[in-house]
């Protein structure tokens, strides 16, 4: 969970809000990770069934909600990939010391993103044996890059002082527009506990293992986010820490201060390999979610077909890659590179957070259900679980609303809001249409009452 969930990509937008982001990480963990973890642990212990969040919401609210939970989880994660590709393209551009952020064009970002997703799709279609090498290289690059960033930032601070002021005033959370907008991204960064629910049948003693894993993961994730954000702020002031370039900007500033510019391509290369590995990993994993979440009954029959030569869901991988490509092009249209990245992040946050509303909401009706031992949950414990689940719902809803607010530097705020709203509507209406079509096919295929009686 730590390796899959944490990324240097999100420490730059956090650093852009200043030193107060360090305390915001802690608040975000309490407001999002804790309620989500409690909800997942409670539901997985009481209903350890395949499908995880889809099965729980189906049990609590019916088949349509169960389908839409799985649909938004799947498509929301697909919407996550374009922002990863743009961040990767920006990091690759600044790997060359002579390049300035202003020199990168929209055409470069689109081309880089399309080539990257095509390579990731090719590797995943050819099978895990080939694709896993990029996963592994990316995982190693992530830890090497994080360690290098911390060492460079601390060395710069030791010799030249901090680029950012840290005191009790700057560390206190603020309510500036840029800070409030970041809260939605921060909530997304603290998601991840729900992934364990898809594998409860494959985890040994999930009632013990899952809570223990979440307890261990939480402080490690917080340490990575906080130390990474602090490192960026030690190396560069908040105004230079853009979400698109900020991490490599920190590498460049620290390496230049220390007289070691040759470290810039190394640090940027680690960031690029990390994100390329993550893109490939998610593209392959997402193609398998429809079957795990029970969506395959509603999708076209060929979607989850396994390629006989490579043994992979090649059609699903190809369609997902095409969707990512379309989102990249739509996100860039009519705006600047930074504006496109902001739209892609906002779209990703909205789509990715939607399934957590029914997930945490399912705790309320299902908390009255006896557990596998036939016993009801004690009143005090049930009240605590309900309160935390309600906090998860509230945090998610507020974060979704904030994701629609464009940042102050956005040149065309109305266009940005329209893009996010339009793509979100397409996601939801598309899910509704596929659900209705799937139900119609199932009803046509089912034998009629007269047929059953005659049989």
N, C-alpha and C positions, 0 to 999 in steps of 0.2 A: 504493500500500500504506500509506503514511504517513497519507494523508487518510482512508482507509476504516478503518484499524485503530485509530488513536489517538482517545481521547475524554476529555473532562474528567470524565466520569462516574466514572472509576476512581481519580482522584487523591484524592477525599474519603475513601473507605475506606482508602486507603494512608496518608493523613495521620492518620487515627484511631489508627493504631498508633504514631504519634510520629515523631521524627527518624530512627529506625532504618529507616524505610521507604525512605529515600533509598538506603541501601546494599542494601536488599532488592531494589530495582528492578534494580540491576546484577547481583546474584546470579541473579535470575529470568531476565534476558537470557542469561546464560551457561548456565543449567540448562535453559531451554526454547527460546528463539529460536535459539541456536546449533545444538543438535542437530537441531531441526526444519528449519532452513535447510540444513544439511549433508545431511540425508536427502533433502530435496526436490531439491537441486541434483544429488546423486548419481543419484537415480532418474530425474529428468527428462532428464539427459544420456544415460543408458543406454537408457531406454524413453520416448522423446518421443511418446507416443501420447495420443489424445483420452481424456478421462475422468480423467486425473491419478491421484489417490490411490486411486480405485476400481479403475482398471485395474492399478495396481501391486499392490494387495493381492489382487486376483483372480488375478494371475499367480503371486503367492507362495503363497497359501493356498487358492485355489479360488473358485468363483463365489459361494458363500454368504457368505464373509468379504468379498469385494468388494462384494456388495450391502449387507451390514450396515454397512460402512464408509461408503458413500454415504448410506445411510439415516440413520445416527446423525449424520453431518455436516450433512445437510439438516434433520432434525428438531431437532438440538441448536441449530442457528442460529435456528430458529423459536422455541425456548424462550428464546433470548436477548432477544427483542423485549419480552415482558412486563416484564422488569426495566428496560428502556429507557423504557417508557411510564410506569412508576411513578416513576422518577427525574425524568422530564420533568414529571409532575404535581406532584411536590414542588417543583421549581424554579419552576414557574408560580405555585404557591401563595405562595411567599416573594417573588415579584416585587412584591407589594404590601407596602410597609414596615410597615403596621399588622398584618399577619398573623403569627401565631406558629406554629411547627411543630405544637404541640399542638392547634391549631384544625382541622386537616385531618382529615376523617373517611374511613373506608373507602369510604363511598358516593361521596364526591368522587373518590377515586382510581380507583374502578371506572368511574365515568361518564366521567371525563377520558380514561382509557385506551381505553374502547370507542369514544368519539367520534373519538379520534385515529387508531385503526387503521381505522375505517370511512372516514375521509377519505383516508388513505393508500391503502386498497384502491380507492376510487373513482378517485383520480388515476391509479393504475397500470393500472386496467382501461381507462381512456380513452386510454392510450398514453403512450409515453416523451416525446413532444413537450410534453405538459402536466405530467407528473410531474417532468421534469428541472428545472423552475423551483424546486421545493421542494428538490431535491438541491443545486442551486447556491446558493440562499439559505442553506441549512444549512451548506454548506462555508465560505462567507464568514463566517457567524456564528461558526463554530467558531474560526477564526483571530482574529477581532476579539475574541471573548470571552476567549480565552487571553491575548492581548496585554494586554487591559484588566486581567485578573486580576493578571498579573505587575507591571504598572505600579502598580496600586493597592497591592499587597502591598509592593513595594519602597519606595514613597513612605511607607507607614505605618511600615515598619521604620526608614526614615531619620529620621522625625520623632519616633517614639514608642518605638522598639525592637521587638524580636521578641516575639511572643506565645508562642514556643516556645524552649526552650534548645537550642542546637546546640553540642556539643563531642564529643570522641572517645568519650566514654562513651555519650551519647545516640544517636550515629550508628551505634554497633556493633549488629549484628543481635541480637535477643533471642528468647527462646523462651517468651514469655508466650502464653496461650491465644489472645488476640485476634490476636497477630502470626502464630501458626501457622495459624489459620483463614484469615487473609488470603492466605497463600501460595497457596492453591488459586485464588483470584481472580487473583492475580498471574501464575500460569502461563497462565491464559486470556488475560490482557492481552497476553502475548508471542506468541500464535499469530497466524497470518496468512500466513506464507511459502507455505503449501500452496495459497493462492488462485491463485498464478501457474501452478500445474500444470494448472488447468482451461483455460488459454489458451495452452499451448505451441505449438499449431498456428497461433495468431494473432500470436505474438511473433517479431519478426525476430531470427534468430540466438539462440534461447533458451539455448544452451549458454554463450554469453557474457553475454547481457543479464540473465538471471535472477540469476546470482551477483553481477553488478555492482550490480543493483538492491537486492538484499538487503544487500550490504555498505554501500551508501549509506544505506539505510533504517534500519538498526540504531542508529547513533548519533543520528539525528534523532529516532527514537521514544523512545530513552532520554532525550534532552534534554527532550522535551516532557513526559514523565511526571515526570522529576525536578524540572524547573523548576516545573511545575504543582503538584506536591505540596509543594515548598518554599514556594511562594507562599501556599498555604492555611495552612501552619504558621506563616508570618510574620504572617498576619492574625489567626488564631484558635488557641487551644490545642487539642491533640489531642482532648480530651474533647468539644469542640463540633463536631468534624469527622465527623458521621455520614455514612454512605454515601448516605442519601436526601436530605439537605439541605445537606451540608457545603460544597459549592462556592458556592452562593448565600449561605450563612451567612458565608463568607469575603468575598464581595462586600459584603455588608451591613455587616460589622464594619469593613472598610477604608474604605468610603465614609462611614460615620458618623464614624469617627475624623478623616477629612480634611474633614468638614463639607460633603460633596457627596452627600447622600442621593438626589438625582435620578439618580445613576449606578446605583442598585440595580435599577430596572426595566430599564435598558439591559443590564447584565450578565446579569441573569436571563433577559431576552428572547433574548440571544445563545445561552445554554445551551439554552433551550426550542427555538429554531429549529434549532439544531444537531442535537438529538436527534430532532425531528420529521422533519427531512430524512433522517437516518440510518434511521429507521423505514421511511419510504417507499422509500428506496433498497433496503434489505434485503428488504422485502416483494416488490418487483418482481424483484430478482435471484434470490431463492429459488425463485420460480415457474419459473425456467428451469434450475435445478440438476438436477432429475430427468432431463431430456433430456441435459444435458451429462455427467452421471455414469452414464448408462446405466440409470437406474431405471425409465424409462417402460415397459419391457417387462413389468414386474411390477405396475404400477399400473393401475387401471381405465382403459379406453380413452379416456373423456372427460376424464380429468384434465389431460392436456397439450394438449387441443384448442385451437386458436387461434380466437379470436372473429373472424368474417368482417368485422365492421364496424370494430372497433378494432385488429385485428391483434395482440392480446395474449392470453396464457394466462389468460383471465378466470376459468375454473373453478378453476384452481390458486390464483390470487390470492384468490378468495373463500373457498376451503377453508382456506387458511393464515390468513386474517384470523379465521375462525371458531375455529380452533384456538387462536390467540393470545387471543381473548376468553374461551374456556373456561379456559385456564391462568390468566388474570388472576382470574377468579371463584374458581377452586379455590384459588389461592394466598392469597386474602384470607380465605377461609372459616375461622372458628374462631380467628382471631388478630388482633393489632393491625396497624396500617399498617406499622410498622417490621418486625414479625414476618413479614408478607406479603412485604415487599421482600426480607428475608433469605432466605426460602424460594425466591423467584423467582430470586435470584442463585445460590443453591446448586444449584437444579435446572438452571439454565443452564450452570453450570460443569461439572456431571457430564455432561450431554448433549453439550456442546460438546467436551469433552476425550476422550470415548470413541473417536472415530475415529483419534486420534493414536497409540493403542497399536498397532493393526495397521499403521499407516503407518510408524512407526519400526521396528516389528518386521519389516517386509518387507525391510529392508535386509540382514538376516542371510542369508536364503536367496538373495536376488538378487545379493548381492555376489560370488558365485562365477560369475555369468553374464558372458561376454565382452561388451565394449561394441560399439557399431556398427562400430568398426574391426576387430573380431575379436580384440582384445587383452584379456587378463585384467587386473584391477586389481593393481598392485604390492602385495606383501605388507604393507609398512609402511603404505601409504595405506589398504589394505583394513582393516587392524587399527584405524587411527584412525577410519575411518568407522563401523565396528562399535561401537567404544567410545562414540562420541558418540550413535549411534542408541540404544544400550542406556541411556545417560543420559537420553535423551528418553523412553523407555518408563518408566523408573523415576520420573522427575519427574511424568509424566502419572498413573501409578498412585497415587503418594503424594498428588497434588493431588486426585484423585477421592475418595480415602478421607477426606481432610481436609474436603472439601465437605459431607460428611454430618454434620460436627460443628457443632451450633448455637452461635451466639455466646453469651457469658455473659448478656446482657440478655434472651435469649429466655424468655418467660413459660412456655411449654409445650414443653420440649426434645423430649419423646417425640413429640408431634404434628408438630413440624417435621421430625424424622428420618423419621417415617412418610410424610409428604407427599412428601419428596424420593425416598424409596425406592419409593413407590407409582408416582409419575410416571415414574421411571426404568424400573421394571418394565414399565409400560404401553408405554413407548417401545420397549423391546427386544422384548417379546412381540408388539407390533403389527407390528414389522418382520419378525419370524419368520413370522407369519401371512400377511402380504402376500407374502413370498418364496415360501412353500409354495403359496399360491393361484396366484401367477404361474407357477410351475413346472408346476402341474397343468394350467393352461390351455394352456401351451406343449406339453405332452405330448399333450393331447387334439387340439390343432390339427395336430400333426406326423403325416405319413402313416405307416401301419403298415408293417412289413417286407413283408407280403404285397402291400400296395398298390404299394410301390416295385418289388417283383419283377414284378408284373403290368404295371407301366408300362414 
